[in-house]
Structure formats: C-alpha cells, structure tokens
C-alpha cells in the first residue's frame, strides 16, 4: 500500500482528473480524501500497485492545475466531521497520529 | 470567435447542431473559414491533419451528445500522437445539464481521459480563460488536444471587453537538464552510438539538430513511425523505421549499438518497447518533454526532461569535435546497402510495394502523404521516401482506421498549393468515404491512392501467420465500385488493374483539379514483412527481406 498526496489549484474537476489519471494507469485506489485547504485542493490517495513509481508522480504533476504530487513516507491524519445540522465542522489534513 | 481569431485560428472544421447555433451565428461575422464535414469524426481528423502539417492547433467543433461522441475517436487519435487541437463542443443549456435533456451527454467526463485538459463553461466570464488557456495548453510542453464544453446559454451571453483582454497563466512544463553532462560523456565514449527518433522531434522542430548530431557522431538514425520524416529517408545515416514492421537494417543497428540516444519517443510496444532484446550493456539516454515518459518504458541510464531541440543543442555544444568515419559508421553503411527487399515490381497482380515505388517517382518533392491504418500504412511507412518533416502523416499510436482521408483534407486546407495524397486501404476508406462530399464542396483536390485487396488485410495477415489461416470477419465482400461512388460525390477516379497502368494513373491523379481516387487492385496475398510477431521475441518473419547474414 502506498499513500499519495496531490495538491491542485481550486479549479473545476481537478480531483476527478487526478482520479481518472490513476485509474487510466491501472492504479487501484482504495481510499481517497479530498478537501479544500487554503484555497487549494488537497487530495490523499491510498493506493495499490503504483508500479510506475516516480513516473506516476510525474504524470500527475503534468496534469493542468496540479501543483504537486508526492508519495508520503509518514503517517497522515485526515479527519472530517460533518452533519446536516452543524455542517462541516473540521477538516484536518496534516502529518500526525490519531492523538496528535 | 473573436478570441479564436486573436489566437491565430484561421479555420474550423465542424458540423453544427442546435446547441452550436450561437457559435455558427458568430461565424458569419468572422474571418475564420468553416469547413462543413459530413461526420464529426471527420472534423476531428481534419483538424488533426491541419495541426500535424502546420504545427499549429487545429480547431474542430460539434454539437452536444452524439456530436461529441462522434468526435471522440478523432480527439483520442490526436491525444495519443500529441497533436495540438482545440475541441469546441456544444452543450445543452446549463439549467438542463444533468436532466438527460435531448442530445445531452456528459461531454466533460467523456473527454477527460482523451484530452490534455478540458473546460466546462458554467459562467460566460470563463469563456476567455478557456479559449486563451486552451490554445496555450495545446501548444506547450507535450502538445495535445484541449476540449471546451460550451452550454448553449453560455454562448448567447455577452462577455465584457476587459475579460476578453485579460491574460491567463499557464504553467511552463517542467525541465530537468541536469543529466546533460553525463549524456555528453556517454556519447563521447560510445563506440556504437545510435539515435532513436520519435514524433517529439518533429513537434519540437528539432530535426536539424538530430541530423547535425548524427553526423557529428557518425551515428545511424532509426525512427519510430511517428518520427518518420524527421530526417530524409535517403540520408546515408538514416536506416528507416524500427518496430514491428520496421526495416531489418534499423532492427540490426538497434540490437548492435552500445548507446542509444532516444529523443521524443515513448518506447511504445509497436516501436521499441521490447527491452528484453537489448543487451544489458546498452546504455540509453532518453530526452522527452514529458517527465512522465522519461524512463517509463525502459530503464534509462540518463534522463533529460525538456525540449528536444534545446537538449540536442546543448549536447552538440558539449561534444565539440565530430568523430569522423569509424568501424561502426562503415558497418552502418554496409547495413544500409544490404537492406533490400526481393520484389518484382512488374508482378501481376500488382504488388502494394509497387504502388509506393511509383508514388516515390510521381509525387512532387514537397507533397504530403497521409495514411489510413493497416497494411497500407505499413507499406507506406516502410517504402515511401520522405524528404521533409511533417510530410508523412499517420495515426501511429491510436491506429485509427479512417484517419488518413479526412486528415488529408485538413492538410489540403493548410497547403492548397501542394499535392496531398492519402494512401488508403479499402477497409479504412469505407469508414469515412462520405467526406468526398466535403472534399468536393470545399474544393480540396486531394488524391486517394487506394490499395484495394478486398480484405481487412492486416487482421487477415495476423490470422494467416499466427492463427493457422482461420480467416473470420476479414473478407470485405461486396465492396462498392469506388470510382462510381466518388463520381456520385462530384469527384473522379480511375481503376488500375495492371502494373503498367499505375504510373500514368497516379500522374493524372496528382494533376487533377478535383478530388481523385486511384482504385488499385493489389495482390490480396501480399503480406507486410518483415514482421516481429506480437509480443516481441527474437523470431522475425522475414518474407521478401534479402538479408544474407
């Protein structure tokens, strides 16, 4: 299993574009977390068989409106609490543990 | 339309529908020429042909829904071969999107995996950005088609002048030239260097640099099908096309070299993707504008990400002195001499190779040749003597049957004074024959050189060689009378059944002032050989190859 972090500009469909690129390259996406942070989209993908290694990141970086793409070597916390009544309370995407 | 005019667009290929009427209404007041096609696939291929011949983006348009899905084959063809296009599609009005409205399709999602980028306009203020950025994105870095989906109500809205005048940012492609010194060192030390040239060399206009470098190193040049024309086929260092249907000399040199400088190529499975045939000691330097391609197909020692022309110039400067003749260059000369095919050009029925041989003699030096896909394409790629970049236009990556004829019309729009010939097969041509109506009504006198063998020849060849001659679904029974069909559209043609008739027929076709088809009855049993079987391996089906050693 590998974890990829992609940051994209706040433009239409940057997330499906990245997803389509991963699928096109036979990369299995098990989980994805996406949210807008400081005016940019941050995307965290838990993937299998990203056999293209560095080349995959280059391909994603070459997509228009993608700012960066990297494999994560450390734990990463993505937390989203949302309800119809209270709206989206919290969105955290940063290195750390459950307690951190 | 104003934005397109400002972007240098001269022509748009398309077919209108309800959702693009506003666009066509503006076209009436525009200087942009519109070429009305008979099927949207033709529009995309024409725009693609225009782009490949000129190096500038081709523009095509369709209405929503089926218009878009009809365009898609042409857009995918351009995408795989990195051809710059701007694709404008109509869409149902924004309040109707998502309601399964009449002629509604999710064009934005459909186009996403086959375009370099795409835009869906949900606010008329976004139109200038989409058009300006679209044209720029299509022609920076690795070229490719850009799609703009235009809902009909967005096209009716007014856009303020200040939005039209605004500039929009496009990321410059990533560049990494840090391996250049290592590349220079490797080439200096190589005893048997070879240049593998792909279509990227033509797109980046690096053909002069390729020749200069090859002559400095006295290194042979082999090309992919997309790279054909990057250097003149008659140049003493050019060994021709490599790959499944490549020339034997090119294959031998590729196997024997000790260093490969690969420029603007992605080591596709049909060209040079079979790394197992290379010696472990063969060193590979790879130059490509697309960082995602460098080192993707093969393990390359040296990776240079950037414009081919710029990188080659730097290597030339680093090399300093030319190498001069050496044992390797002498061996290359011998290989070139030995690479001949055993063909009787006066054989009856006509050999397809004879057709290409006659084209070599008849065509003006600056003529363009497009091809369909299949045996016709491979015979042209193998035997046609191309002199200049962009003269040979083919669907190399996507392998789209029906590409060549509409592409030839796009080329003719760009270069009305030059001869344009489509080398076709009877299978491919029947997919797009209706574009004879476009050719006649738009006064585009191209020549279709039809190699008619009554079969889907390449599939038949595979069934013959690898499936025990179990032919299924490949015989084209009940082919129409192509001459009468062309004449019904207002074009003309002639049938050729004997080798002796061929030259005169082609000469009169090239001189014709209306679209012209030369329907040549070729030997249906002739295969495209030599051939490396699918999946690679060392076995080569040699056929008429006269190689002795």
Interface residues (C-beta under 8 A of the other chain):
Chain A: X12 X13 X16 X17 X20 X21 X24 X52 X54 X55 X56 X58 X59 X61 X62 X63 X64
Chain B: X108 X109 X112 X113 X116 X117 X119 X120 X122 X137 X141 X142 X170 X171 X173 X174 X290 X291 X292 X293 X294 X295 X296
